[in-house]
């Protein structure tokens, strides 16, 4: 009986693969979102928070998106300033800020989802 070999992927490989997919998606729909300019990382933050509302701190975004703290902070600051995100202090630890999408983000995320559907079409 022959053995079946199943490749084993580690989390790092998986996150790198998702990062490449996010980069390609961001390039695909960079100019089609709400008539406004968003950086690829700003788009990644918005769609990621939309899909994963419980992973909502800058530190968690840094790890899961595989980008630097500085890039996450710049993107979050811009999105907060433009009204797409708010930050709320953690009830147990005031040093932790939880990021929340605002109502203003809903149509932008909707447009991103439409673009994502077009992106994934063969």
C-alpha positions as CSV (number, residue, x, y, z in Angstrom):
1,X,0.0,0.0,0.0
2,X,1.4,3.3,-1.0
3,X,1.5,6.2,1.4
4,X,-0.3,9.4,0.6
5,X,1.9,12.5,1.2
6,X,0.0,15.5,2.4
7,X,2.0,18.7,2.4
8,X,2.1,20.4,5.8
9,X,2.0,24.1,5.8
10,X,2.9,26.2,8.7
11,X,1.2,29.4,9.8
12,X,3.9,31.6,8.4
13,X,3.5,30.1,4.9
14,X,-0.2,30.5,5.1
15,X,0.0,34.2,6.1
16,X,2.5,34.9,3.4
17,X,0.2,33.3,0.8
18,X,-2.7,35.4,2.1
19,X,-0.5,38.5,2.0
20,X,0.3,37.9,-1.7
21,X,-3.4,37.4,-2.5
22,X,-4.3,40.7,-0.7
23,X,-1.6,42.5,-2.6
24,X,-2.9,41.3,-5.9
25,X,-6.5,42.1,-4.9
26,X,-5.5,45.6,-3.8
27,X,-3.8,46.4,-7.1
28,X,-6.9,45.1,-8.9
29,X,-9.4,47.4,-7.2
30,X,-7.3,50.3,-6.0
31,X,-9.1,52.9,-8.1
32,X,-12.7,51.5,-8.0
33,X,-13.5,52.1,-4.3
34,X,-15.9,54.9,-3.4
35,X,-14.3,57.4,-5.7
36,X,-11.6,57.9,-3.1
37,X,-8.0,56.9,-3.0
38,X,-7.1,54.2,-0.5
39,X,-3.7,52.8,-0.1
40,X,-3.4,49.0,-0.5
41,X,-2.9,48.6,3.3
42,X,-5.9,50.8,4.1
43,X,-8.0,48.6,2.0
44,X,-6.5,45.5,3.6
45,X,-7.3,46.9,7.1
46,X,-10.9,47.7,6.1
47,X,-11.7,44.4,4.5
48,X,-9.8,42.4,7.2
49,X,-11.8,44.1,10.0
50,X,-15.0,43.5,8.1
51,X,-14.3,39.8,7.8
52,X,-12.7,39.4,11.3
53,X,-14.3,41.8,13.8
54,X,-12.8,40.0,16.8
55,X,-9.2,40.6,15.6
56,X,-9.2,44.3,16.0
57,X,-6.1,45.7,17.6
58,X,-3.1,47.2,15.8
59,X,-0.9,44.5,17.2
60,X,-3.1,41.8,15.9
61,X,-3.3,43.5,12.5
62,X,0.5,43.7,12.3
63,X,0.8,39.9,12.9
64,X,-2.1,38.7,10.8
65,X,-1.5,41.1,7.8
66,X,2.3,40.6,8.0
67,X,3.1,44.3,7.8
68,X,5.1,46.6,10.0
69,X,3.7,48.4,13.1
70,X,4.4,51.7,11.4
71,X,2.4,50.8,8.3
72,X,-0.5,49.6,10.4
73,X,-0.4,52.8,12.6
74,X,-0.3,55.1,9.5
75,X,-3.2,53.3,7.8
76,X,-5.3,53.2,11.0
77,X,-4.6,56.9,11.7
78,X,-5.6,57.9,8.2
79,X,-8.8,55.7,8.3
80,X,-9.7,57.2,11.8
81,X,-9.1,60.7,10.5
82,X,-11.3,60.1,7.4
83,X,-14.1,58.6,9.5
84,X,-13.9,55.0,8.4
85,X,-12.7,53.6,11.8
86,X,-13.0,54.5,15.5
87,X,-10.8,53.3,18.3
88,X,-12.2,52.3,21.7
89,X,-10.2,51.7,24.8
90,X,-10.2,48.2,26.2
91,X,-12.3,47.9,29.4
92,X,-9.5,45.9,31.2
93,X,-6.3,47.4,29.8
94,X,-6.4,51.1,28.8
95,X,-3.2,50.6,26.7
96,X,-5.2,48.5,24.2
97,X,-7.3,50.1,21.6
98,X,-10.0,48.2,19.7
99,X,-10.6,49.3,16.1
100,X,-14.2,49.4,14.9
101,X,-15.6,50.1,11.5
102,X,-18.0,53.0,11.2
103,X,-21.2,53.3,9.1
104,X,-19.2,55.3,6.6
105,X,-17.1,52.2,5.9
106,X,-20.1,50.1,4.9
107,X,-20.5,51.3,1.3
108,X,-16.7,51.1,0.7
109,X,-16.6,47.6,2.0
110,X,-19.6,46.7,-0.2
111,X,-17.7,48.0,-3.2
112,X,-14.6,46.0,-2.2
113,X,-16.7,42.9,-2.0
114,X,-18.1,43.5,-5.5
115,X,-14.5,44.0,-6.8
116,X,-13.4,40.9,-4.9
117,X,-16.2,38.9,-6.7
118,X,-14.9,40.2,-10.0
119,X,-11.3,39.5,-9.0
120,X,-12.1,35.9,-8.2
121,X,-14.0,35.2,-11.5
122,X,-12.1,33.0,-13.9
